[in-house]
Amino acid sequence: MFRTMFAAAAALAFAAPALAQDSDLLIGDPWECRAVSLIGDPTGELLIMFADTGETYVSFYLEMPIEDTLMAVEFDLGGEWSVDDATLTIQTSDFSMVNAWIDGEEMAFEDMEALSDELAIQFAEYGGQNEIAFISEHALVLEEPETSISCWR
């Protein structure tokens, strides 16, 4: 009996990585994420939702130091997602500016509108790929060449 239990435990342990890449785990409650640049770019906060229809919603909050000031922006993206093996692909088509701040003060409407137009151009039909390094019901780690993204729900 001990040998049977040991063999079953070993089989489960070796089977876990195959289950860990199950894309069905992406769907459901939103993922709260922190993106950390490996090349010194600003850290970002993300909220990502994956629908079983292939649609996705991503909300970004980024703080960027510019000379002696700190600019913060919040914007949303909508689009589609797919998984091929462990590669997650997100293709966006909808951009929406939420707000922007300079040193904690809300940015003037005209300046925010100009920034929104610039970001909308940068994120129009934005596509990105991340490798799913780990996924479970409550944790997700995405990797790309210059960024590591840790998520939880």
SVG drawing of the C-alpha trace seen along z (x, -y; Angstrom):
<svg xmlns="http://www.w3.org/2000/svg" viewBox="-18 -72 36 74">
<polyline fill="none" stroke="black" stroke-width="0.4" points="0.0,0.0 2.9,-2.4 4.4,-1.8 1.0,-2.4 0.6,-5.7 4.2,-6.7 3.7,-6.0 0.5,-8.0 2.1,-10.9 5.0,-10.8 2.6,-10.7 0.8,-13.7 4.0,-15.6 5.2,-15.0 1.7,-15.8 1.5,-19.1 3.5,-21.1 1.2,-19.9 -1.8,-21.1 -0.1,-24.4 -0.2,-25.6 -4.0,-25.1 -5.4,-28.2 -8.8,-27.7 -7.2,-29.0 -6.9,-32.4 -10.7,-32.8 -12.7,-33.9 -12.0,-36.6 -9.7,-39.4 -5.9,-39.2 -4.2,-42.0 -0.7,-42.2 2.6,-44.1 4.9,-44.5 8.6,-44.9 11.0,-46.0 14.2,-44.1 15.8,-47.1 14.9,-49.9 11.6,-51.1 8.9,-52.2 7.0,-49.5 3.3,-49.2 0.1,-48.0 -2.3,-46.0 -5.8,-44.5 -6.3,-41.8 -9.5,-40.0 -9.8,-37.1 -13.2,-36.1 -14.0,-32.6 -15.1,-34.3 -11.5,-35.3 -12.0,-38.9 -9.7,-40.7 -9.7,-43.9 -6.5,-45.4 -6.3,-48.4 -2.9,-50.0 -1.6,-52.4 2.0,-53.6 4.2,-56.1 7.0,-57.6 9.6,-59.9 10.3,-62.8 13.2,-65.0 12.1,-66.4 8.4,-65.4 6.4,-62.2 3.8,-61.6 1.1,-58.9 -1.3,-57.6 -4.2,-55.3 -5.7,-53.8 -7.7,-50.8 -7.3,-48.6 -9.7,-46.1 -9.0,-43.4 -8.5,-39.7 -6.3,-37.0 -5.2,-33.5 -2.8,-30.8 -0.6,-28.6 1.3,-26.1 2.6,-28.4 2.6,-31.6 -0.1,-34.1 -0.9,-36.6 -2.9,-39.8 -4.0,-41.9 -5.7,-45.2 -7.9,-47.4 -9.6,-49.7 -7.9,-52.4 -9.5,-54.6 -7.7,-57.2 -8.9,-57.2 -6.8,-59.9 -3.3,-61.4 -1.5,-63.2 1.7,-65.3 3.2,-65.2 -0.1,-64.0 -2.2,-66.8 -4.7,-66.0 -3.3,-66.9 -5.0,-69.8 -7.7,-68.6 -6.0,-69.8 -2.7,-68.2 -4.4,-64.9 -6.3,-65.0 -3.0,-65.4 -1.4,-62.6 -4.5,-60.4 -4.1,-61.0 -0.4,-60.1 -1.1,-56.9 -4.0,-55.9 -1.6,-56.0 1.0,-53.9 -1.5,-51.3 -3.7,-51.2 -3.6,-47.6 -1.0,-46.8 0.1,-43.2 2.2,-41.5 3.3,-38.0 4.2,-36.7 5.4,-33.3 3.3,-31.7 6.0,-30.8 3.5,-29.6 -0.3,-29.5 -2.5,-28.2 -6.0,-29.1 -4.7,-32.1 -1.2,-32.9 0.1,-33.7 3.6,-34.6 4.2,-36.0 7.6,-36.6 8.8,-38.5 12.3,-39.5 12.3,-42.8 9.6,-42.4 8.3,-40.0 4.7,-40.2 3.4,-38.7 -0.4,-38.3 -2.8,-37.1 -6.5,-36.9"/>
</svg>
